[in-house]
Amino acid sequence: MSSLNEAVPFEIDVAIGTESETRRPVQSFAPTHTLSNDSAAEWTSRYRKTLAVIDAAVVVAALGISQTARFGLEFQGRVFDQVELTYLAFLPLIAAAWWMLLCVFGSRERRILGIGPDEYKRVIVSTFTLFGLLAIGCMALKIDASRGYFALAFPIGLAGLLTERWTMRRWLTTQRKYGHFLSRVIVLGKAKDVRYVVSQIDKKSGAAYQVVGAALTKRKQRNFVDVDGRKIPILAGMDSIGDAVVDYNVDAVIIAGPVNRGSKYVQQLGWKLEESKTELVLATGLTNVAGPRIHTRPVEGLPLMHVELPHYSGAKHVAKRVSDIVLSAFALTALMPVFVAFALLIKRDSAGPVFFRQKRVGRDGSTFEMCKFRSMRPNAEAELEALKPGNEGSGPLFKLHDDPRVTKVGKWMRKYSLDELPQFWNVFKGDMSIVGPRPPLASEVAEYAESVHRRLYIKPGITGMWQVNGRSELGWDDSVRLDLYYVENWSLTGDLIIMWRTFRVMIHPVGAY
């Protein structure tokens, strides 16, 4: 899981290492960058041990800081009056329980290291579980424990653990850019399926896989598969992939889509890979369905994949609306001085109103007036027709890298997305959400294909997957794909990840003009 990591419409869920036997040296294959000699099993084992040690240090530090802040340096506070047990003696017990729950909830499992949001979710769940159990235990045993102590320990510890995991993930992502700490994989399938899987792995920021080659179900004359100009060598066919796994020191085989000989072949391949302790990964064809919606239900030995229906109302949406109100109210209050400063800059730069208002299409096709800081000349809408022949946008979108209508102040405001800050008022009113699909114009909606109307099932957002994945540099198809993915798979945790990534994009803008 890279940082509260980058979400894309395709994820491969795989344990990235098991205990490994000695493998034969790599044959004549030149990877795109220098690789570590360590197998996935070796580096994941060391990385997990490092996380375990740092987790323990963070937990002990959080409890120690809370104890010092609550009781001072003498540590004389008692857990409860009935028993002579001081917090100093109680601290190791809480620390051990906290550390164990991080293990129980699998926050250091191999398959979630360095990619996806699961690592952060499990840290949060394990922490809430600990303090929930402590609260229940105190109530049941009528223990009058110090609320101030736990009120400090809980947020300090959680913040410390999340910061630690984020820092470690940043380090891991940086190392992977240089070819270290990657699982070496062969992608097996039809040529078109191999191309898709490899391209998605390449697009994934912080991806945990190094594709060393392909194995085609139908061996052709050529010796490589071309993926966006990158030549992936064909190392094996269906019957020789077991040898290629050993020869090229492979950690996992990814099966990209359906293969000839069906499930019987997959079963036999799994048995063959057991000899080299190599993982077998099945890439699902449900490319618009995220992991939390997919569950397996074994029925008498038959593994059935159950895909939950997306929900467009209910408790989750109520929670989303409550968080929108709270965050937008806070943002409007905190940013008021900034709004005044921007208003003065806009008025000084060019004649016209401070705000730009435009009709946009919201949830279920309803229209609302979206508010932004004006970044163009007052008559920009009237000049649009004359500029359309030079349109650089795709689909129904209109974009120009050097739009002559943009003012001097507007140019840097648009670069850092500062012109969109007044949309917090739209969020507060309920027209928009903080995170959601891009708010479209009515003219754009008129050109939507039938499936694209699903973007309107939830409220549009100030930010979203389109903003943190390239903005104006995205093609129309990619923009639609990201928005539809979000609509069907959104979660509150995912929203927090997108918000965090938005801050990063604002500091280092990409595709904003």
Secondary structure, 3 states (H helix, E strand, C coil): CCCCCCCCCCCCCCCCCCCCCCCCCCCCCCCCCCCCCCCHHHHHHHHHHHHHHHHHHHHHHHHHHHHHHHHCCCCCCEEECCEEEEHHHHHHHHHHHHHHHHHHCCCCCHHHCCCCCHHHHHHHHHHHHHHHHHHHHHHHCCCCCCHHHHHHHHHHHHHHHHHHHHHHHHHHHHHHHCCCCCEEEEEEECHHHHHHHHHHHHHCCCCCEEEEEEEECCCCCCCEEEECCEEEEEEECCCCHHHHHHHCCCCEEEEECCCCCHHHHHHHHHHHHHCCCCEEEEECCCCCCCHHHEEEEEECCEEEEEECCCCCCCHHHHHHHHHHHHHHHHHHHHCHHHHHHHHHHHHHHCCCCCEEEEEEECHHHCEEEEEEECCECCCHHHHHHHHHHHCCCCCCCCCCCCCCCECHHHHHHHHCCHHHCCHHHHHHHCCCEEECCCCCCHHHHCCCCHHHHHHHHCCCEEECCCCCCCHHHCCHHHHHHHHHHHHHHCCHHHHHHHHHHHHHHHHCCCCCC
